[in-house]
Amino acid sequence: MQLIQVVYYVLPLLGGHIGIPISLATIFFARNQSKRDPTYISFLISWSVFATSDLILLYAGQEIESPSKPPPHTLCLIQACLIYARFVLVSTTTFTLTFTLWLDVRIHAFRNSLVIRALLLWAPWVFFAISLVVFLVYASLNPSALATEGIFYCNFVTNDVCHTPGDVELFQAIQAR
């Protein structure tokens, strides 16, 4: 493994698999801790999923050594789909956390609305699941779109898929305006 790969893998490992679990453990097990909003916990978990999508090849022991030695196709397919779907997840959890904070400050009656709270909590995960299924279907129908050009992770080499997470984020920004 190259030094740059070690650095690349250490960062999500420290943040997503050590730092965030420590934060979550503090939230759930600390005494005299004020109650945390579920959208904040969802936000933290989404960043852990973000880090996990980078580390799949490392955990499977299938790091990309060179483009001529790619990892197994199924593993590469799963990682590429997670890599692209994670942007939808993280952007929507960030949006819902920000929107929740805004609603808490502006509209105090919002705290009693279980429907709105449930919608803000589960919508990012539903969008993530839908995105993941769309990317899996696309990759299954277009196996040549999958590539291991870099040394870090598997990805897609087509613009059809590459712009989708950005389109979702742009839609959210327009809606928030």
C-alpha positions, 0 to 999 in steps of 0.5 A: 500500500502506498503512503498516500493510500495510508493517509487517505484511509486514516482520515475517514477511519479516525473521523467516521469510525473512531470520532463519530462513535465516541460522539454517539457514545457520549450522547447516549451514555453520558450522565447529565447530558442534555437531550440531543435532537434525533436529526443531529444523531442522524447527521452523525451516522450519515457521516459514518456511512460516508466514511464507511463507503471509502473504507470498504476496499480496505476492510475487504483487504482488496485495496487498489494496487494498480488499475491492472489489478482491480478489486472483485467486480461485485465489491467494486460495484457496491463501493461505487454505488455507496460512494455516489449515494452517500452525497445524497445522504450527507447533503439531505441530513445536513439540510434536515439538521439545518432546517430543524434548527431553523424551525426550532428557533422560528416556530416553537410549535414545531417541537410538538409535531411528530409527523414533521419530525419523523419526516425530517428524520427519515427522508434523508435515509429514504433518499439514500436508499432510492439513490442506492437502488438507482445506482445499483440498477444503472451499474448492473445495466451498464457494467462498463461504466464501472472503473478503478482509474484511481488508487483509492476507490471504485467509481463510475466513468460516465457523466450520467451518474456523476452529476446525479448527487449534485443535481439532488443537492442543487434541488435542495438548495433551490427548495430551501431558498 
